[in-house]
Amino acid sequence: MQVWERLLDEYDITVGFATVHRYMSDDPFKNPDTLTRHPERTAGNFLAVTRQTFQGDVFKHYRALLTTVQRDPAQHGLDGTFATNTAFILGLDAGTSWNMLTGFQEWLVVRLGRGHDLTWPVLVRHLSPSGWTHPLTSHTDTEAVTTLYLLLREYFDQREQADGLATIFKDYQSWLTTQAWYQFEAPQANQIT
């Protein structure tokens, strides 16, 4: 059975335009897009008050789907390039109402140590063994695709941890506060007119 068929059967997911779409559901156990409130935690910290749940089984299926896409991109209508793999993954993310990759860009920024203003596909290319190259050669394109899937596996490992998403954003916030450009200084009283 194809991975996408299991997604269809087990999680009410539909396939269209080479992306996997997730229907919204009122049932919080079926809906990975649900924000779960934790009133016992302190107010004022959004990450402590809310935690985005994304069922582990759904991550397992996305891992399996992405593994088959990486192994045989043509089976999924892709030519195997970084551009088409990125488009496919963006489609998967869109199908989850942008929840599958929530925090991925921030996780990559912390890993790279720069690039808060870059999108995740650009950050992945910076993290590939050859670093940023433009335009992509056949070799660097292959490296970028391999790096993309490696980083996604590591990111999913982090997300599946008990407060994984909160940890990602806490690490990103910690990184931000170490940046000189992020420091806010109050203007001198005589500078305000």
C-alpha positions in Angstrom: 0.0 0.0 0.0 1.3 3.5 -0.9 2.1 5.8 1.9 -0.4 8.4 0.6 -3.1 5.8 0.5 -2.5 5.1 4.2 -2.7 8.9 4.9 -6.0 8.9 3.0 -7.5 6.0 4.8 -6.2 6.7 8.3 -6.3 10.5 8.6 -9.0 11.7 6.3 -6.4 13.3 4.0 -7.0 14.0 0.3 -4.5 14.2 -2.4 -4.6 16.8 -5.1 -2.0 18.7 -7.3 0.8 16.6 -5.9 0.2 17.8 -2.3 -1.4 16.1 0.6 -4.2 18.2 2.2 -5.5 17.8 5.7 -9.2 18.3 6.3 -10.0 20.5 9.3 -11.8 18.6 12.0 -13.6 19.5 15.2 -12.2 16.4 16.9 -8.9 17.4 18.6 -7.6 13.8 18.5 -8.0 13.7 14.7 -6.9 17.2 14.1 -3.1 17.8 14.3 -3.7 21.5 13.8 -5.3 22.0 17.2 -3.8 24.4 19.7 -4.2 22.8 23.1 -4.6 25.1 26.1 -2.7 24.4 29.3 -4.3 26.6 32.0 -2.0 25.2 34.7 1.0 26.9 33.2 1.8 30.5 33.8 0.1 33.2 31.8 2.1 35.6 29.7 4.3 33.1 27.9 2.5 32.0 24.7 4.7 29.0 24.3 4.0 27.9 27.8 0.3 28.5 27.6 -0.3 26.9 24.3 1.4 23.9 22.7 0.8 22.9 19.2 0.0 19.2 19.0 0.9 17.2 15.9 0.2 13.5 16.3 3.3 11.3 16.3 1.6 8.9 13.9 1.1 11.7 11.4 4.8 12.6 11.6 5.6 8.9 11.1 3.5 8.9 7.9 5.1 12.1 6.7 8.5 10.6 7.3 7.5 7.5 5.3 6.1 9.7 2.5 9.2 11.9 2.4 11.4 8.8 2.4 9.6 7.4 -0.7 9.7 10.8 -2.4 13.4 11.0 -1.8 14.0 7.4 -3.1 11.7 7.6 -6.1 10.8 11.2 -6.9 9.4 10.3 -10.4 6.7 8.2 -8.7 5.4 11.4 -7.2 5.7 13.5 -10.3 9.0 15.1 -9.3 12.2 15.3 -11.3 14.4 14.9 -8.2 15.8 18.5 -8.2 15.9 20.7 -5.1 13.3 23.0 -6.6 10.7 20.3 -7.1 11.4 18.6 -3.8 11.0 22.0 -2.1 7.8 22.7 -3.9 6.4 19.3 -2.9 7.3 19.8 0.8 5.8 23.3 0.7 2.6 21.7 -0.6 2.7 19.2 2.2 3.1 22.0 4.7 0.3 24.0 3.1 -1.9 20.8 3.4 -1.4 20.9 7.2 -2.3 24.6 7.4 1.4 25.4 7.7 1.8 23.3 10.8 4.1 20.6 9.6 7.0 22.9 9.3 6.2 25.3 12.1 9.5 26.3 13.6 11.6 24.7 10.9 13.0 28.1 9.7 13.8 29.1 13.3 15.4 25.7 13.9 17.6 26.1 10.8 18.6 29.7 11.8 19.9 28.5 15.2 21.7 25.6 13.5 23.4 27.9 10.9 23.9 30.7 13.4 22.6 33.4 11.0 20.0 34.0 8.4 16.9 35.0 10.4 15.7 36.9 7.3 16.0 33.9 4.9 13.4 31.3 4.0 14.0 27.7 4.9 14.9 26.6 1.4 17.7 29.1 1.3 18.9 28.1 4.8 19.0 24.4 3.7 21.2 25.4 0.8 23.5 27.3 3.1 23.7 24.2 5.3 24.5 21.8 2.5 28.2 20.6 2.4 29.1 22.9 -0.5 27.4 25.9 1.2 25.5 28.4 -0.8 26.0 28.2 -4.6 24.0 29.8 -7.3 23.0 28.6 -9.7 22.9 25.0 -8.5 25.1 22.6 -10.4 24.0 18.9 -10.8 26.4 18.0 -7.9 25.3 20.9 -5.5 21.6 20.2 -6.4 22.0 16.6 -5.3 23.8 17.7 -2.1 21.0 20.2 -1.4 18.3 17.5 -1.8 20.2 15.1 0.5 20.7 17.8 3.1 17.0 18.8 2.9 15.9 15.3 3.8 18.5 14.9 6.5 17.5 18.2 8.1 13.8 17.3 7.9 14.5 14.0 9.7 16.4 15.8 12.5 13.8 18.5 12.7 11.0 15.9 13.0 13.0 14.2 15.8 13.1 17.5 17.7 9.4 18.3 17.0 8.3 14.9 18.3 9.9 15.5 21.7 7.6 16.5 24.6 7.9 20.4 24.3 9.8 20.1 21.0 8.2 23.1 19.4 8.5 25.2 22.5 12.2 24.2 22.8 12.8 25.2 19.1 11.3 28.7 19.8 13.1 29.1 23.1 16.4 28.3 21.4 15.6 30.7 18.6 14.7 33.4 21.1 18.0 32.8 23.0 19.9 33.0 19.7 18.1 36.3 18.9 19.1 37.9 22.2 22.8 37.3 21.4 22.6 39.3 18.2 23.8 42.9 18.4 21.2 44.1 16.0 18.4 42.7 18.2 19.3 44.7 21.2 16.9 47.5 21.9 18.2 50.7 23.4 16.0 53.4 24.8 16.6 56.8 23.2 18.1 59.6 25.2 15.4 61.9 26.6 16.8 64.9 24.6 16.7 62.9 21.3 12.9 62.7 21.2 11.3 65.7 19.7 
